[in-house]
Amino acid sequence: MLKIENLQASIDNKLILKGLNLEVKAGEVHAIMGPNGAGKSTLANIIAGKDDYEISSGTIELNGEDLSELAPEERAHNGVFLSFQYPVEIPGVSVTNFIKTAINQTRKAKGLEDMPAKEMLKMIREKSELLEIDRKFLSRSLNEGFSGGEKKRNEIFQMAMLEPKLAILDETDSGLDIDALRIVANGVNKLKSKDNAVIVITHYQRLLEYIVPDFVHVLYDGKIVKTGDASLALELEAKGYDWIKEELVQ
Amino acid sequence: MSKYTEDDLEQELKTKEYKYGFYTEIESETFAKGLSEEVVIAISKKKNEPDWMTDWRLEAYRVWKTMKEPEWANVHYEKPKFQEIAYYSAPKAKPKLNSLDEVDPELLDTFKRLGISLDEQKKLANVAVDIVIDSVSVATTFKKSLGEKGIIFMPISEAIQEHPELVRKYLGTVIPTTDNFYAALNSAVFSDGSFCYIPKGVRCPMELSTYFRINEGGTGQFERTLVVADKGSYVSYLEGCTAPSRDENQLHAAVVELIAMDDAEIKYSTVQNWYPGNKEGKGGVYNFVTKRALCETNAKVSWTQVETGSAITWKYPSCILKGNNSVGEFYSIAVTNNHQQADTGTKMIHLGKNTRSTIISKGISAGKSQNSYRGLVQISPRAENARNFSQCDSLLMGNDCGAHTFPYIEVKNKTAQIEHEATTSKIGEEQLFYCNQRGIDTEKAIALIVNGFSKEVLNNLPMEFAVEAQKLLEISLEGSVG
């Protein structure tokens, strides 16, 4: 599904990604871990198409299509979803109105009519139940005055509504208490299928107890330096990242 | 990468042409340019007015001659040359019309291009529309069913003929001819406008609506509106404006007077989309408007405005809260783009006891425009327990525009409670990227953000108007956002 080869990218002339390779197949869950400043969020933003980065070499393909040619909204239309680490506030725009606009814009890009209101409402009801979201929450302004947990739950709600092919969860676990973490993880697990893929970016192993990855990658200094199965996350949790640095030096 | 950036948006905004920039060729009868007592008399004569009306105009003209244009507003422009303006212009050949079929087809076509379908308006929105094109009304609908309730809704020129006692009693009582330079000018030369009277205890069964439109090049338009809501009555009045593209600056100096008697309520909503000038700031309408309401005991007046057009806007719909327990509200969205300048706000004059006022102002600036809120909250010594809440929010797009807030608060009674809140924000790259990531392109994202920002005001518009206003915001920001 996603194929990244030798990706080098910089921001403000500072090289962040230094030849990154990653392949994610449909049906897989990948976790990307690594110390602060390793380039985890940069990778997420670049896949989503944020404009701040300069890509100096390498390719990003989604199902064989070169993503770098596409605007962020076009990537979204092609099934890329990013759960933001810091979701933005949009005052006066309700959660419902926002997701309705997002869905209909995506449908429009595919040459489809707007989703009928009845169908939309039904879907909203189902997905909000899945994530244990109160109906009152849906009429609040997007992310305005939301707690950290509400923001993240709202991100996963949007993911559930948009049914992406590739979902990238950028530190979705930060700011979540244990109950919220379980609800969010449960939601992600239910949305998982043979046909979609998930990349979980996280500092901690905690989330991976609930969303069990097929692969764990360690991103360090702009490169993936180690790949393993779920047990690697446990090892990282126990030993920290220093041993990886040492391994690299040798 | 084919990403649509804010720069692209700005570029597109700059190159965006005014959508309604076309010109209808309707034969017009126009007076020679310039203003004198003779011209004032001629206008009055042309309209077959009674002597008291002619005298009233002349008095206004004499006062105007001694006045100076106000210069305190935060706007910069070349002053109109008042002797270069023709003060009367009316579409020719206009016998009384009974149906739309009798209206000049070219005129109807103009409405169509503006998206104003009278038929649709009538059928869907149940709106009685009194259209003013170049100062003379051409079509009045629903007059009959309003008449059954005793409601008078007609061009003010007709009202002067048919209900002189009412017009004479109330005209100029809220905004005296001496009030200010533009109000005096309007009083001297106004050509037409609307008159509305709601009898005691009557609830007007439909939204009353007038569409204004400037058409003839080089003519000023001086509309005069007078709405009188008698005791215990209710009316919702809609005013909407679009104007075609012009090279010369056109002067628009309207006067709107509202009178809400005891227990009456008036809701006055405006969508203003005069030609804003081209992207270099050439042309465009000068909109110098005086709007004021008088509220008697327990009366309520609510002004709602969506201002997207005009090169210069100078406008402060105000409420004189004379009666005890009276209520004044002002809800405003002002959008400026390119070189537009707006200085708009309100005055809430609290005279009576327990009077309350609310001010919600939303300014949106793009391009190189300047957007100012100017508002006065005045509590007189007699106004026990007066309350005011003001909120002024500004939204900026790009780095070349400006937002300014000039709140004036004068309190002469210790029991008053005044609150003022103000915020300034910018549509950020982060917000746009977030929307983009959800599949919403930048243009739509801006519309979404702007609509959210303006929501409190849009919610106060009557339904059918809110939709139109939302469309207008999108249109003016289509180019406007970038």
Interface residues (C-beta under 8 A of the other chain):
Chain A: A48 G49 K50 D51 D52 S68 E69 L70 A71 P72 E73 E74 R75 A76 H77 V80 F81 L82 F84 P87 V88 I90 P91 G92 V93 N97 F98 I99 T101 A102 I103 Q105 T106 A109 S141 L142 Q158 L162
Chain B: M1 S2 K3 Y4 T5 G428 E429 E430 Q431 F433 Y434 C435 N436 Q437 R438 G439 I440 D441 T442 K444 L448 I449 N451 G452 F453 S454 K455 E456
